[in-house]
């Protein structure tokens, strides 16, 4: 240990041992990537042309805001993250990043993302981004997550807002089209996370989180997953009849919706303690959401290319 390090320890000052990779992990990169992708689709499917530089700035600001929300979530949830196998190796519970560092990092990124989006793109989009961060951190993380089995139902609104923010960045408004994209993600969230909760029920019990299987039981959770699948499937097709997607998108969305219902039925019909159908649904749900938005994006690009001839 150097003389300087010894003096710092004597004064109670701790040199951060966090690496760039640790701070990147605080951003919840997989969750951030999904938010960025759906926001990009919202921006691209919006009517009109957007300056490419402004579009890149908008997506970058949304990405930073999503990462900021993840960092603040990890700061607050460090105590329960340490108790669950899925989250125990995150930077804060392992001590690689201190709670203060995570909090400061998240707050700075939150302010940076909102101000950048507001000044350079538009204040409606910036306001929606600020609300999303607030909703995810305060309403979901600090309140709902630890108090009600409906946590992921209500809290899912935060994850469903990125395409609305992208649409608002491109148009300066919120239309019925972006509301449909919101609904798709909002209705997708409960069966996605409840499938995870079914085979991670022990983790949530150890952490004291009232996820649906822990509170209402596995049978009730399976029924609710199937009910949400029945609602989600037709909602996923709506961009076609509402005129901002083609029949090709409609056919793909219909097939994906039938697949979601089939996987949910397998979960519903599975014997007690049989978790393979839940794991299969969890994996399929990720593919479903990506495929829905990827198909909508491709559909939009092709329609614009054809229309330009």
Buried (B, 14 or more C-beta within 10 A) or exposed (E): EEEEEEEBEEEEEEEEEBEEEBBEBBBBBEBBEBBBBBBBBBBBBBEEEBEEEBBEBBBBBBBBBBBBBBBBBBBBBBEBBBBBEEBEEBBBBEEBBBBEBBBEBBBEBBBBBBEBBBEBBBBBBBBBBBBBBBBBBEBBBBBBBBEBBBBBBBBBBBBBBBBBBBBBBBBBEBBEBBBBBBBBBBBBBBBBBBBBBBBBBEBBBEBEBBBBBBBBEBEEBBBBBBBBBEEBBEBBBBBBEEEBBBEBBBEBBBEBBEBBBEBBBBBBEBEEEBBEBBBBBBEBBBEBBEBBBEBBBBBBEEBEEEEEE
